């Protein structure tokens, strides 16, 4: 077989050679694949590779073409580069790489994992020319001149899906195929806040987007595909997606493991406090005071007043700070709970969140029902005669 070789310009070869010099060349004595730049050694490597290929059955003409190092071929987008190398064993030979032309000057593209407000992941239903198949993939594309990574991620997402994001979180960089490609691509999680109109490029074949839960994607990745009408089997094997999902899950777990600040509201009516039985949440079946999470830029007093009204309909007239506890709940949730004391209030008592609480009742501190929520147990141990 005769290879069709496109002649690369001398200026392009010079640019590639400089790109190689700016990157680690490697050291075969350290177990790496070392790129050789010394002309006499390159000539020796090419002859050795030619002889190796002729022993495998190639004609001398084909063996020469298949052993020549440098730029083998190039077009508007790609460079096929064949490097002369020394392997860790000390053997010499050649190794092929594909270089994006724009990548010689830095990263060329971005990818973004769109996370919808309900937590589902939006994916492109994309027909890919290389595999000749429908694929489920996260949006990605090239960086335009003068764009930041974040701007490129937002633009590509909106162009391909119509989805709009405000918040982007870096998930790190990934190599789509480190065996062949030189590309290192920044990947982001994009938290979707709106939806517009997609504007696909003429070369794209995106049939729309589909949204999936983490569990649906986990199952689909294991099975390799998901059935989507009218395309039938749509493959789920995108390396960008698997990288992004792993990073998001890891970050979510790290956030879950970080201690959170809770606010408990001790509402006093004489020698009694207000308490309710929890349901449909961690600690379900246990008795606890009103309360919840401290929100961003919120004071404990503001949180206590808000949670008290949202849960019971009572409006705090006076709020003062009480004790605090430090609890690890169910071995997985770590809370520091700030207890706020409300001894003046107005309004009528209601169970405003029946999906979270069976109902509110008044009990004396020394006669609280069991079981108690862990933070209340800790509070009693610290202050058995608090009131």
C-alpha positions as CSV (number, residue, x, y, z in Angstrom):
1,X,0.0,0.0,0.0
2,X,1.3,3.5,-0.9
3,X,0.6,6.3,1.6
4,X,-0.6,9.7,0.3
5,X,1.6,12.2,2.0
6,X,0.7,15.9,2.2
7,X,3.7,18.1,2.1
8,X,3.9,20.3,5.2
9,X,5.4,23.7,5.0
10,X,8.8,24.4,6.5
11,X,7.3,27.0,8.7
12,X,4.8,24.6,10.1
13,X,7.5,22.0,10.8
14,X,9.5,24.7,12.5
15,X,6.5,25.5,14.7
16,X,5.9,21.9,15.6
17,X,9.6,21.4,16.4
18,X,9.4,24.4,18.8
19,X,6.3,23.0,20.3
20,X,8.2,19.8,21.0
21,X,11.1,21.6,22.6
22,X,8.8,23.5,24.9
23,X,7.3,20.2,26.2
24,X,9.0,17.5,28.3
25,X,11.0,15.3,25.9
26,X,11.2,12.5,28.4
27,X,14.0,10.3,29.6
28,X,14.0,6.6,28.6
29,X,16.3,5.8,31.5
30,X,13.5,6.9,33.9
31,X,11.0,4.6,32.2
32,X,9.6,7.3,29.9
33,X,9.3,7.4,26.1
34,X,12.0,9.9,25.0
35,X,11.6,12.1,22.0
36,X,14.9,12.5,20.0
37,X,15.8,15.8,18.4
38,X,19.4,15.0,17.4
39,X,19.6,14.7,13.6
40,X,22.2,11.9,13.4
41,X,20.2,9.8,16.0
42,X,17.0,10.5,14.1
43,X,18.5,9.2,10.9
44,X,19.6,6.0,12.7
45,X,16.1,5.6,14.2
46,X,14.4,6.0,10.8
47,X,16.7,3.4,9.2
48,X,16.1,1.0,12.1
49,X,12.3,1.4,11.9
50,X,12.4,1.0,8.1
51,X,14.3,-2.4,8.5
52,X,11.8,-3.5,11.1
53,X,8.8,-2.7,8.8
54,X,10.4,-4.5,5.9
55,X,10.8,-7.6,8.0
56,X,7.0,-7.4,8.6
57,X,6.3,-7.5,4.9
58,X,6.2,-3.9,3.7
59,X,7.9,-3.0,0.5
60,X,11.0,-0.8,0.8
61,X,9.1,2.2,-0.6
62,X,6.3,1.8,1.9
63,X,8.7,1.1,4.7
64,X,10.6,4.3,4.0
65,X,7.4,6.4,4.0
66,X,6.2,4.7,7.2
67,X,9.5,5.4,9.0
68,X,9.9,9.1,8.0
69,X,9.7,11.3,11.1
70,X,8.3,14.8,11.4
71,X,5.0,15.9,9.9
72,X,3.5,13.1,7.9
73,X,0.4,15.0,6.8
74,X,-1.7,18.0,7.8
75,X,-4.8,19.9,6.9
76,X,-6.7,23.0,8.2
77,X,-7.3,21.4,11.6
78,X,-4.9,18.5,12.2
79,X,-1.2,17.6,12.1
80,X,-0.2,14.0,11.9
81,X,3.2,14.0,13.6
82,X,5.6,11.0,13.7
83,X,8.2,11.3,16.5
84,X,11.6,9.5,16.6
85,X,11.8,7.9,20.1
86,X,13.8,5.8,22.5
87,X,11.6,3.4,24.5
88,X,12.3,2.5,28.2
89,X,14.0,-0.7,27.1
90,X,16.5,1.3,25.1
91,X,15.0,0.1,21.8
92,X,14.4,2.9,19.2
93,X,11.4,3.4,16.9
94,X,8.7,5.9,15.9
95,X,5.5,7.0,17.6
96,X,2.5,8.7,16.0
97,X,0.5,11.6,17.4
98,X,-2.4,13.8,16.2
99,X,-2.0,17.5,17.1
100,X,-4.7,20.1,16.8
101,X,-3.0,23.0,14.9
102,X,-4.4,25.5,17.3
103,X,-3.2,23.5,20.3
104,X,0.4,24.4,19.5
105,X,-0.3,27.7,21.2
106,X,-2.3,26.4,24.2
107,X,-5.6,24.7,25.1
108,X,-8.1,24.6,22.3
109,X,-11.4,23.6,23.7
110,X,-13.7,23.2,26.7
111,X,-16.4,20.8,27.9
112,X,-19.3,21.5,30.2
113,X,-21.6,19.3,32.3
114,X,-25.0,21.0,32.4
115,X,-26.8,20.5,35.8
116,X,-30.5,21.4,35.7
117,X,-32.2,23.0,38.7
118,X,-33.7,19.6,39.7
119,X,-30.3,18.0,39.7
120,X,-30.6,16.1,36.5
121,X,-27.9,16.1,33.8
122,X,-28.7,17.4,30.3
123,X,-26.9,15.6,27.5
124,X,-26.7,16.1,23.7
125,X,-28.2,13.4,21.5
126,X,-25.4,13.7,18.9
127,X,-24.7,11.7,15.7
128,X,-20.9,11.2,15.4
129,X,-19.2,10.8,12.1
130,X,-16.2,8.8,13.4
131,X,-18.3,6.1,15.1
132,X,-21.3,6.4,12.7
133,X,-23.6,6.2,15.7
134,X,-25.8,8.2,18.0
135,X,-24.1,9.2,21.2
136,X,-25.1,10.9,24.4
137,X,-22.5,13.5,25.2
138,X,-21.9,16.6,27.2
139,X,-21.5,19.9,25.2
140,X,-18.0,20.8,24.1
141,X,-16.2,22.9,21.5
142,X,-13.4,25.1,20.5
143,X,-12.2,28.3,22.2
144,X,-12.5,31.3,20.0
145,X,-9.8,33.9,19.8
146,X,-9.7,36.1,22.9
147,X,-12.2,33.9,24.9
148,X,-11.7,32.7,28.4
149,X,-12.4,29.1,29.3
150,X,-15.5,30.1,31.2
151,X,-16.8,32.3,28.3
152,X,-16.2,29.5,25.8
153,X,-18.1,27.0,28.1
154,X,-21.1,29.3,28.3
155,X,-21.1,30.0,24.6
156,X,-20.8,26.4,23.5
157,X,-23.5,25.2,26.0
158,X,-25.9,27.8,24.7
159,X,-25.1,27.2,21.0
160,X,-25.5,23.5,21.3
161,X,-28.4,23.2,23.8
162,X,-30.0,26.6,24.3
163,X,-29.3,26.2,28.1
164,X,-28.0,29.2,30.0
165,X,-25.7,29.1,33.0
166,X,-24.5,31.7,35.5
167,X,-22.4,29.6,37.8
168,X,-19.5,27.5,36.4
169,X,-17.3,25.2,38.6
170,X,-14.0,23.9,37.3
171,X,-13.8,20.1,37.5
172,X,-10.2,20.0,36.3
173,X,-8.5,19.0,33.0
174,X,-8.7,15.7,31.1
175,X,-7.0,14.1,28.1
176,X,-9.6,12.5,25.8
177,X,-7.2,10.0,24.4
178,X,-3.6,10.3,25.8
179,X,-2.4,7.5,23.5
180,X,-3.0,9.5,20.3
181,X,-4.1,13.1,21.0
182,X,-2.1,15.9,22.5
183,X,-5.3,17.7,23.7
184,X,-5.8,18.6,27.3
185,X,-9.4,19.9,27.8
186,X,-10.7,22.0,30.8
187,X,-14.0,20.6,32.0
188,X,-16.7,22.5,33.9
189,X,-19.9,21.9,35.7
190,X,-22.5,24.4,34.6
191,X,-25.5,25.1,36.9
192,X,-28.4,25.9,34.5
193,X,-30.6,29.0,35.3
194,X,-32.5,29.4,32.0
195,X,-33.2,28.2,28.5
196,X,-32.9,30.0,25.2
197,X,-32.6,28.9,21.6
198,X,-29.7,26.7,20.3
199,X,-27.7,27.7,17.3
200,X,-25.8,24.7,16.1
201,X,-22.9,24.9,13.7
202,X,-23.6,23.6,10.2
203,X,-21.2,20.6,10.8
204,X,-23.1,19.4,13.9
205,X,-25.8,16.8,14.0
206,X,-27.4,17.3,17.4
207,X,-31.0,16.0,17.6
208,X,-31.7,17.8,20.9
209,X,-31.1,17.2,24.6
210,X,-32.2,14.6,27.1
211,X,-32.1,14.9,30.9
212,X,-31.1,12.1,33.2
213,X,-30.7,11.4,36.9
214,X,-27.3,10.3,38.3
215,X,-28.8,6.8,38.8
216,X,-30.1,6.6,35.2
217,X,-26.6,7.6,33.9
218,X,-24.9,5.1,36.2
219,X,-27.1,2.3,34.8
220,X,-26.7,3.6,31.3
221,X,-22.9,3.7,31.5
222,X,-22.8,0.2,32.8
223,X,-25.1,-1.1,30.0
224,X,-23.4,1.1,27.4
225,X,-26.5,2.7,25.9
226,X,-30.0,4.1,26.6
227,X,-33.1,3.7,24.4
228,X,-34.3,7.0,23.0
229,X,-37.0,7.4,20.4
230,X,-36.8,7.6,17.5
231,X,-33.1,6.7,17.4
232,X,-33.3,3.5,19.3
233,X,-30.1,2.6,21.0
234,X,-28.1,5.7,21.8
235,X,-24.6,5.0,23.1
236,X,-23.5,6.3,26.5
237,X,-19.7,6.1,26.6
238,X,-18.5,9.7,26.5
239,X,-15.1,10.1,28.2
240,X,-15.9,13.7,29.1
241,X,-19.1,12.7,30.7
242,X,-17.6,10.0,32.8
243,X,-14.8,12.3,34.0
244,X,-17.3,15.1,34.8
245,X,-19.7,12.8,36.7
246,X,-16.8,11.4,38.8
247,X,-15.6,14.8,39.7
248,X,-19.0,16.1,40.5
249,X,-19.8,13.1,42.7
250,X,-16.5,13.4,44.5
251,X,-17.1,17.2,45.1
252,X,-20.7,16.5,46.2
253,X,-19.4,13.9,48.7
254,X,-16.8,16.3,50.0
255,X,-19.4,18.9,50.5
256,X,-21.7,16.4,52.2
257,X,-18.8,15.5,54.6
258,X,-18.1,19.1,55.5
259,X,-19.7,20.2,58.9
260,X,-22.8,22.2,58.4
261,X,-24.3,24.9,60.7
262,X,-27.8,24.3,62.0
263,X,-30.0,26.5,64.1
264,X,-32.3,25.1,66.7
265,X,-35.1,27.2,68.1
266,X,-36.1,26.7,71.7
267,X,-39.5,28.3,72.1
268,X,-40.4,28.8,75.8
269,X,-43.9,29.0,77.2
270,X,-43.4,29.2,80.9
271,X,-41.6,25.9,81.9
272,X,-42.5,24.2,78.6
273,X,-40.7,24.1,75.2
274,X,-42.1,23.5,71.7
275,X,-41.2,20.2,70.2
276,X,-42.3,18.1,67.2
277,X,-41.7,14.6,65.7
278,X,-39.7,14.6,62.5
279,X,-40.6,12.8,59.3
280,X,-39.3,12.2,55.8
281,X,-35.7,13.4,56.7
282,X,-32.6,12.2,58.5
283,X,-33.7,11.6,62.1
284,X,-37.2,10.7,61.1
285,X,-39.2,9.6,64.1
286,X,-37.2,11.6,66.6
287,X,-38.4,14.6,68.5
288,X,-36.8,18.0,67.8
289,X,-37.2,21.7,68.2
290,X,-38.0,23.9,65.2
291,X,-34.9,24.8,63.2
292,X,-32.9,24.4,60.0
293,X,-29.8,25.2,58.1
294,X,-28.1,28.6,58.4
295,X,-28.2,30.2,55.0
296,X,-25.5,32.3,53.3
297,X,-25.2,35.8,54.8
298,X,-27.9,35.0,57.4
299,X,-27.4,35.7,61.1
300,X,-28.4,33.0,63.6
301,X,-31.2,35.3,64.8
302,X,-32.6,35.7,61.3
303,X,-32.4,32.0,60.7
304,X,-34.2,31.3,63.9
305,X,-37.0,33.7,63.1
306,X,-37.4,32.4,59.6
307,X,-37.4,28.8,60.5
308,X,-39.8,29.3,63.4
309,X,-42.4,31.1,61.2
310,X,-42.0,28.6,58.2
311,X,-42.5,25.6,60.4
312,X,-44.9,26.8,63.1
313,X,-46.5,30.1,62.0
314,X,-45.2,31.8,65.2
315,X,-43.4,35.1,65.0
316,X,-40.5,35.7,67.3
317,X,-40.7,38.9,69.3
318,X,-37.4,38.4,71.2
319,X,-34.5,36.1,70.4
320,X,-31.4,35.5,72.4
321,X,-28.5,33.2,71.9
322,X,-28.2,29.9,73.9
323,X,-25.8,26.9,73.9
324,X,-24.4,25.0,71.0
325,X,-23.7,21.4,70.2
326,X,-21.3,19.4,68.0
327,X,-22.8,16.2,66.6
328,X,-22.0,13.5,63.9
329,X,-25.4,12.1,62.9
330,X,-25.8,8.5,61.6
331,X,-22.0,8.5,61.0
332,X,-22.3,10.6,57.9
333,X,-23.6,14.1,58.7
334,X,-21.7,16.5,60.9
335,X,-23.6,19.4,62.4
336,X,-22.7,22.3,64.7
337,X,-26.1,23.4,66.0
338,X,-26.6,26.9,67.4
339,X,-29.6,27.0,69.8
340,X,-31.5,30.3,69.9
341,X,-34.1,31.0,72.6
342,X,-37.4,32.6,71.9
343,X,-39.4,33.5,75.1
344,X,-41.7,36.0,73.5
345,X,-43.7,35.3,70.4
346,X,-47.0,36.0,68.7
347,X,-49.4,34.2,66.4
348,X,-51.2,30.9,66.3
349,X,-49.4,27.6,66.4
350,X,-49.7,25.6,63.1
351,X,-48.0,22.6,61.5
352,X,-47.1,24.4,58.4
353,X,-44.9,21.7,56.9
354,X,-46.8,18.4,57.6
355,X,-44.5,16.6,55.2
356,X,-41.6,17.3,57.6
357,X,-43.3,17.2,61.0
358,X,-46.2,15.2,62.5
359,X,-47.2,18.1,64.7
360,X,-46.1,20.5,67.4
361,X,-46.6,19.9,71.2
362,X,-45.5,21.6,74.4
363,X,-43.4,19.6,76.9
364,X,-41.5,20.4,80.1
365,X,-37.7,20.3,79.6
366,X,-37.4,17.4,82.2
367,X,-40.2,15.4,80.6
368,X,-39.3,15.5,76.9
369,X,-40.6,12.5,74.8
370,X,-38.2,9.9,73.3
371,X,-36.4,9.3,71.0
372,X,-34.8,12.8,70.8
373,X,-32.9,14.2,67.9
374,X,-29.1,13.9,68.5
375,X,-28.5,17.6,68.9
376,X,-31.2,17.8,71.6
377,X,-29.6,14.8,73.4
378,X,-26.3,16.6,73.4
379,X,-27.9,19.7,74.6
380,X,-29.4,17.9,77.6
381,X,-26.2,16.2,78.5
382,X,-24.4,19.6,78.6
383,X,-27.3,21.4,80.3
384,X,-29.6,19.0,82.2
385,X,-31.2,21.9,84.0
386,X,-31.1,24.5,81.3
387,X,-34.5,26.0,82.3
